[in-house]
Amino acid sequence: MKVTLDTNVLIAAFIAKGTCHDLFEDVARHHELVISDYILAEFMEKMVAKLGFTQKEAREAKALIRERARRVRPAELENPSDIDEDDLPILGTAVSGQVDCLVTGDKELLALGGVSGIRIIKPGDFWKLEDAAT
């Protein structure tokens, strides 16, 4: 499967062991992770500014994501339902990468249910989708 993990899922994967960490590892090993420079930049900014990681620590985490992912340029999308403008590049990344699912904890995105035939799911629901695909 091709999968986009939103910025907050990636951050959670790096700050604590748990669902998002396990999800990142599973996707990186067994699927195709699709990201964009937008997601990487947002990841860096939040890791340093909001969570207090050093630039070096954030760069190392970013490098790990980059080596395990395919980068795409986000498709430009019309705002499907007046969602936060900052979420459009996340959706655009999923659309451009033609992924099977976008994994997020963002309630606005989850409320969409999907975009352009791409499922939008919570981190904990990924394994159900993975099991159904095999």
Secondary structure by P-SEA (a helix, b strand, c coil): cbbbbcaaaaaaacccccaaaaaaaaaaccbbbbbcaaaaaaaaaaacccccccaaaaaaaaaaaaaabbbbccccccccccccccaaaaaaaaaaacccbbbbccaaaaaacccccbbbbcccaaaaaaaaac
